[in-house]
Amino acid sequence: MPLDLASLNLMRGFAAAFLSKNFPLHSLVNNAGVMNTLHRNTVEGFELQFGTNHLGHFLLTELLLPTLKASATSRVMNVSGCFHDLAMKREGKIDFSDLSVKER
């Protein structure tokens, strides 16, 4: 099933369509993401990387959580890459005071 993690509304539609199939869900791997993009925002106005890589995964997990619990034993795995920051001699941190990247 296609899914766009950059749109909270499309994710809600995805979750509703998935849940309507009454499939069990034993594992969810949150791995999709974007990196090093030009400054863009999601439809909802969040900075694209934060909206996709963090908010998108959080909402997807939240929407599917009842099915994950009902399908026990189940697992949620969140993975990310950080070696690009180490290679560039940067420390990967989220600036919570500027999530929309308006000041940087």
C-alpha positions as CSV (number, residue, x, y, z in Angstrom):
1,M,0.0,0.0,0.0
2,P,1.5,3.4,-0.9
3,L,2.2,5.7,2.0
4,D,3.5,9.3,2.1
5,L,5.1,10.1,5.5
6,A,5.3,13.8,4.6
7,S,1.5,14.2,4.9
8,L,-0.3,13.5,8.1
9,N,-3.7,13.5,6.3
10,L,-2.5,10.9,3.8
11,M,-1.1,8.8,6.7
12,R,-4.5,8.9,8.3
13,G,-6.0,7.6,5.1
14,F,-3.4,4.9,4.8
15,A,-4.0,3.7,8.4
16,A,-7.8,3.7,7.8
17,A,-7.4,1.6,4.6
18,F,-5.0,-0.8,6.3
19,L,-7.1,-1.2,9.4
20,S,-10.2,-1.8,7.3
21,K,-8.5,-5.0,5.9
22,N,-8.4,-6.5,9.5
23,F,-4.9,-7.8,8.9
24,P,-2.8,-8.6,12.0
25,L,0.3,-6.5,12.3
26,H,3.2,-8.2,14.0
27,S,6.0,-5.8,13.2
28,L,6.3,-2.2,12.1
29,V,9.7,-0.9,10.9
30,N,9.9,2.9,10.8
31,N,12.8,3.4,8.4
32,A,11.7,5.7,5.5
33,G,12.9,9.2,5.6
34,V,14.4,12.2,3.8
35,M,17.8,13.9,4.3
36,N,19.6,16.9,3.3
37,T,16.7,18.5,1.3
38,L,16.3,22.1,0.3
39,H,14.2,23.9,2.8
40,R,10.6,22.8,2.2
41,N,7.6,22.2,4.4
42,T,5.1,19.4,4.6
43,V,1.5,20.2,3.6
44,E,0.8,20.8,7.3
45,G,3.6,23.4,7.6
46,F,6.3,21.3,9.3
47,E,9.9,21.4,8.1
48,L,10.1,18.5,5.7
49,Q,12.8,16.4,7.4
50,F,11.3,16.8,10.8
51,G,7.7,16.2,9.6
52,T,8.7,13.1,7.6
53,N,11.3,11.4,9.7
54,H,9.9,12.1,13.2
55,L,6.3,13.2,13.1
56,G,5.4,10.9,10.3
57,H,6.7,7.8,12.1
58,F,5.2,8.8,15.4
59,L,1.7,9.3,13.9
60,L,1.9,6.1,11.9
61,T,2.8,4.1,15.0
62,E,0.1,5.8,17.0
63,L,-2.6,5.0,14.4
64,L,-1.5,1.4,14.1
65,L,-0.8,0.8,17.8
66,P,-4.2,-0.8,18.7
67,T,-3.7,-3.4,15.9
68,L,-0.1,-4.0,17.0
69,K,-1.3,-4.6,20.6
70,A,-4.0,-6.9,19.4
71,S,-1.5,-8.9,17.2
72,A,0.8,-9.6,20.2
73,T,3.5,-10.5,20.3
74,S,4.5,-7.6,18.0
75,R,7.3,-5.1,17.7
76,V,7.9,-1.6,16.6
77,M,11.4,-0.9,15.3
78,N,12.7,2.7,14.7
79,V,15.9,2.9,12.8
80,S,17.9,5.9,11.6
81,G,21.3,6.7,10.1
82,C,23.7,8.9,12.0
83,F,26.9,8.1,10.3
84,H,26.5,10.9,7.7
85,D,26.8,13.4,10.7
86,L,29.9,11.7,12.0
87,A,31.4,11.7,8.5
88,M,30.8,15.4,8.2
89,K,32.2,15.9,11.8
90,R,28.8,17.2,13.0
91,E,26.8,16.2,16.0
92,G,23.3,15.2,15.0
93,K,20.9,17.1,17.2
94,I,17.4,18.4,16.9
95,D,17.0,22.1,17.7
96,F,13.7,21.9,19.5
97,S,13.5,25.7,19.7
98,D,13.4,26.0,15.9
99,L,11.6,22.9,14.6
100,S,10.5,24.7,11.4
101,V,14.0,25.8,10.7
102,K,13.0,29.5,10.4
103,E,16.0,30.8,12.3
104,R,18.8,28.8,10.7
